[in-house]
Amino acid sequence: MVRFWDSSAIVPLVLVEDSSAAAKDMLADRGGMTVWWGSTIECTSAIARAEREARLDSHGTADAVAALRLLRSGWTEMDPTSKVRDMAERLIRVHPLRAADALQLAAAIIAAQDQPAALPFLTLDDRLAEAAGREGFPVIRFDRP
């Protein structure tokens, strides 16, 4: 089953976090990954932050970057189109979202071809999970028991 993966759900696949095992189980389910064009940038930011905070050494950073590249080679990426931008602008007015989260949710709506009930939305972000649910997505949270 194809799922839309928000950046917060991808990060545990490349960094060791409490939710990493559950994220890897979701990935092992052999469903396809659909992501927003900017997800790689957001995940790279998380890797760099972990390195700056000394949670990763240079080897850990290289491993995380390699894992992200491997994931990217197999996922479907939603491009930054005017339709995504326009949808994100609407979402920001309707939901209390940050710009990057609105862009991810807009990309998911476009990926779902305006039928969000057909595309599970994976996220660890509370605000984004609420907005995605209100937009009609089945939201999957694997960071909580």
BALOBA-1460 file (C-alpha; in Angstrom, 3 decimals):
// residues 145
<rec num="1" residu="m" x="0.000" y="0.000" z="0.000"/>
<rec num="2" residu="v" x="1.362" y="3.402" z="-0.958"/>
<rec num="3" residu="r" x="1.618" y="5.873" z="1.924"/>
<rec num="4" residu="f" x="2.502" y="9.543" z="2.136"/>
<rec num="5" residu="w" x="5.492" y="9.995" z="4.458"/>
<rec num="6" residu="d" x="5.911" y="13.380" z="6.113"/>
<rec num="7" residu="s" x="9.522" y="14.316" z="6.921"/>
<rec num="8" residu="s" x="8.993" y="13.665" z="10.626"/>
<rec num="9" residu="a" x="8.170" y="10.041" z="9.759"/>
<rec num="10" residu="i" x="11.224" y="9.680" z="7.500"/>
<rec num="11" residu="v" x="13.803" y="10.968" z="10.007"/>
<rec num="12" residu="p" x="13.533" y="7.877" z="12.273"/>
<rec num="13" residu="l" x="14.499" y="5.774" z="9.260"/>
<rec num="14" residu="v" x="17.880" y="7.519" z="9.003"/>
<rec num="15" residu="l" x="18.584" y="8.497" z="12.630"/>
<rec num="16" residu="v" x="18.289" y="6.315" z="15.718"/>
<rec num="17" residu="e" x="15.231" y="7.537" z="17.602"/>
<rec num="18" residu="d" x="12.632" y="5.978" z="19.885"/>
<rec num="19" residu="s" x="10.301" y="5.534" z="16.910"/>
<rec num="20" residu="s" x="12.932" y="4.029" z="14.562"/>
<rec num="21" residu="a" x="11.848" y="0.405" z="14.986"/>
<rec num="22" residu="a" x="8.206" y="1.258" z="14.299"/>
<rec num="23" residu="a" x="9.176" y="3.379" z="11.271"/>
<rec num="24" residu="k" x="11.247" y="0.520" z="9.884"/>
<rec num="25" residu="d" x="8.313" y="-1.853" z="10.410"/>
<rec num="26" residu="m" x="6.107" y="0.522" z="8.394"/>
<rec num="27" residu="l" x="8.699" y="0.640" z="5.640"/>
<rec num="28" residu="a" x="9.125" y="-3.151" z="5.656"/>
<rec num="29" residu="d" x="5.411" y="-3.436" z="4.967"/>
<rec num="30" residu="r" x="6.547" y="-3.035" z="1.338"/>
<rec num="31" residu="g" x="4.237" y="-0.171" z="0.589"/>
<rec num="32" residu="g" x="5.486" y="2.570" z="-1.652"/>
<rec num="33" residu="m" x="6.678" y="5.871" z="-0.234"/>
<rec num="34" residu="t" x="5.330" y="9.140" z="-1.591"/>
<rec num="35" residu="v" x="6.975" y="12.271" z="-0.207"/>
<rec num="36" residu="w" x="7.129" y="16.023" z="-0.700"/>
<rec num="37" residu="w" x="9.963" y="17.430" z="-2.836"/>
<rec num="38" residu="g" x="11.447" y="19.260" z="0.182"/>
<rec num="39" residu="s" x="11.533" y="16.192" z="2.442"/>
<rec num="40" residu="t" x="15.171" y="15.473" z="1.611"/>
<rec num="41" residu="i" x="16.071" y="19.003" z="2.681"/>
<rec num="42" residu="e" x="14.170" y="18.685" z="5.955"/>
<rec num="43" residu="c" x="15.740" y="15.296" z="6.684"/>
<rec num="44" residu="t" x="19.223" y="16.617" z="5.851"/>
<rec num="45" residu="s" x="18.553" y="19.456" z="8.279"/>
<rec num="46" residu="a" x="17.694" y="16.924" z="11.008"/>
<rec num="47" residu="i" x="20.910" y="15.011" z="10.290"/>
<rec num="48" residu="a" x="22.995" y="18.200" z="10.423"/>
<rec num="49" residu="r" x="21.315" y="19.244" z="13.674"/>
<rec num="50" residu="a" x="22.116" y="15.846" z="15.222"/>
<rec num="51" residu="e" x="25.742" y="16.240" z="14.162"/>
<rec num="52" residu="r" x="25.969" y="19.800" z="15.549"/>
<rec num="53" residu="e" x="24.485" y="18.600" z="18.838"/>
<rec num="54" residu="a" x="27.090" y="15.795" z="18.942"/>
<rec num="55" residu="r" x="24.437" y="13.073" z="18.754"/>
<rec num="56" residu="l" x="26.232" y="11.845" z="15.609"/>
<rec num="57" residu="d" x="29.904" y="11.548" z="14.831"/>
<rec num="58" residu="s" x="31.234" y="11.850" z="11.273"/>
<rec num="59" residu="h" x="30.653" y="8.142" z="10.597"/>
<rec num="60" residu="g" x="27.094" y="8.335" z="11.905"/>
<rec num="61" residu="t" x="26.457" y="11.372" z="9.742"/>
<rec num="62" residu="a" x="27.787" y="9.603" z="6.656"/>
<rec num="63" residu="d" x="25.614" y="6.566" z="7.420"/>
<rec num="64" residu="a" x="22.506" y="8.733" z="7.877"/>
<rec num="65" residu="v" x="23.142" y="10.602" z="4.614"/>
<rec num="66" residu="a" x="23.674" y="7.298" z="2.785"/>
<rec num="67" residu="a" x="20.446" y="5.880" z="4.252"/>
<rec num="68" residu="l" x="18.559" y="8.989" z="3.120"/>
<rec num="69" residu="r" x="19.981" y="8.681" z="-0.396"/>
<rec num="70" residu="l" x="18.949" y="5.030" z="-0.538"/>
<rec num="71" residu="l" x="15.411" y="5.860" z="0.555"/>
<rec num="72" residu="r" x="15.225" y="8.711" z="-1.941"/>
<rec num="73" residu="s" x="16.178" y="6.385" z="-4.788"/>
<rec num="74" residu="g" x="13.015" y="4.375" z="-4.192"/>
<rec num="75" residu="w" x="10.361" y="6.897" z="-3.307"/>
<rec num="76" residu="t" x="7.951" y="8.927" z="-5.411"/>
<rec num="77" residu="e" x="8.515" y="12.645" z="-4.980"/>
<rec num="78" residu="m" x="5.817" y="15.286" z="-5.407"/>
<rec num="79" residu="d" x="7.304" y="18.263" z="-7.268"/>
<rec num="80" residu="p" x="6.887" y="21.916" z="-6.234"/>
<rec num="81" residu="t" x="4.151" y="22.998" z="-8.628"/>
<rec num="82" residu="s" x="1.875" y="26.011" z="-8.613"/>
<rec num="83" residu="k" x="-0.981" y="23.672" z="-7.666"/>
<rec num="84" residu="v" x="0.927" y="22.554" z="-4.547"/>
<rec num="85" residu="r" x="1.729" y="26.190" z="-3.700"/>
<rec num="86" residu="d" x="-1.888" y="27.286" z="-4.102"/>
<rec num="87" residu="m" x="-3.115" y="24.372" z="-2.004"/>
<rec num="88" residu="a" x="-0.524" y="25.147" z="0.705"/>
<rec num="89" residu="e" x="-1.726" y="28.751" z="0.831"/>
<rec num="90" residu="r" x="-5.283" y="27.529" z="1.436"/>
<rec num="91" residu="l" x="-4.115" y="25.076" z="4.110"/>
<rec num="92" residu="i" x="-2.248" y="27.788" z="6.012"/>
<rec num="93" residu="r" x="-5.440" y="29.833" z="6.184"/>
<rec num="94" residu="v" x="-7.505" y="26.862" z="7.371"/>
<rec num="95" residu="h" x="-5.102" y="25.061" z="9.745"/>
<rec num="96" residu="p" x="-2.445" y="26.275" z="12.227"/>
<rec num="97" residu="l" x="0.432" y="24.944" z="10.080"/>
<rec num="98" residu="r" x="3.958" y="26.117" z="9.404"/>
<rec num="99" residu="a" x="4.842" y="26.722" z="5.768"/>
<rec num="100" residu="a" x="6.836" y="23.490" z="5.315"/>
<rec num="101" residu="d" x="4.045" y="21.434" z="6.869"/>
<rec num="102" residu="a" x="1.446" y="23.089" z="4.647"/>
<rec num="103" residu="l" x="3.562" y="22.244" z="1.605"/>
<rec num="104" residu="q" x="3.824" y="18.602" z="2.694"/>
<rec num="105" residu="l" x="0.092" y="18.332" z="3.292"/>
<rec num="106" residu="a" x="-0.641" y="20.054" z="-0.029"/>
<rec num="107" residu="a" x="1.660" y="17.598" z="-1.810"/>
<rec num="108" residu="a" x="-0.193" y="14.725" z="-0.138"/>
<rec num="109" residu="i" x="-3.550" y="16.091" z="-1.288"/>
<rec num="110" residu="i" x="-2.261" y="16.356" z="-4.856"/>
<rec num="111" residu="a" x="-0.743" y="12.845" z="-4.623"/>
<rec num="112" residu="a" x="-4.109" y="11.523" z="-3.430"/>
<rec num="113" residu="q" x="-5.749" y="13.121" z="-6.475"/>
<rec num="114" residu="d" x="-8.166" y="14.937" z="-4.158"/>
<rec num="115" residu="q" x="-9.210" y="11.613" z="-2.562"/>
<rec num="116" residu="p" x="-7.271" y="11.714" z="0.715"/>
<rec num="117" residu="a" x="-9.167" y="8.799" z="2.263"/>
<rec num="118" residu="a" x="-7.304" y="6.534" z="-0.172"/>
<rec num="119" residu="l" x="-3.779" y="7.577" z="0.918"/>
<rec num="120" residu="p" x="-2.556" y="6.891" z="4.467"/>
<rec num="121" residu="f" x="-0.553" y="9.823" z="5.866"/>
<rec num="122" residu="l" x="2.391" y="9.009" z="8.157"/>
<rec num="123" residu="t" x="3.585" y="11.726" z="10.530"/>
<rec num="124" residu="l" x="4.935" y="12.191" z="14.038"/>
<rec num="125" residu="d" x="3.900" y="15.867" z="14.124"/>
<rec num="126" residu="d" x="0.776" y="16.557" z="16.218"/>
<rec num="127" residu="r" x="-0.315" y="19.708" z="14.375"/>
<rec num="128" residu="l" x="0.189" y="18.144" z="10.964"/>
<rec num="129" residu="a" x="-1.580" y="14.929" z="12.026"/>
<rec num="130" residu="e" x="-4.617" y="16.939" z="13.098"/>
<rec num="131" residu="a" x="-4.699" y="18.940" z="9.858"/>
<rec num="132" residu="a" x="-4.250" y="15.810" z="7.723"/>
<rec num="133" residu="g" x="-7.091" y="14.108" z="9.572"/>
<rec num="134" residu="r" x="-9.335" y="17.125" z="9.049"/>
<rec num="135" residu="e" x="-8.493" y="17.010" z="5.340"/>
<rec num="136" residu="g" x="-9.733" y="13.410" z="5.243"/>
<rec num="137" residu="f" x="-6.512" y="11.383" z="5.394"/>
<rec num="138" residu="p" x="-6.254" y="8.238" z="7.468"/>
<rec num="139" residu="v" x="-3.391" y="9.324" z="9.741"/>
<rec num="140" residu="i" x="-0.881" y="6.765" z="10.946"/>
<rec num="141" residu="r" x="1.073" y="7.662" z="14.081"/>
<rec num="142" residu="f" x="3.682" y="5.084" z="15.034"/>
<rec num="143" residu="d" x="5.466" y="7.118" z="17.707"/>
<rec num="144" residu="r" x="2.866" y="6.371" z="20.346"/>
<rec num="145" residu="p" x="1.755" y="3.048" z="21.814"/>
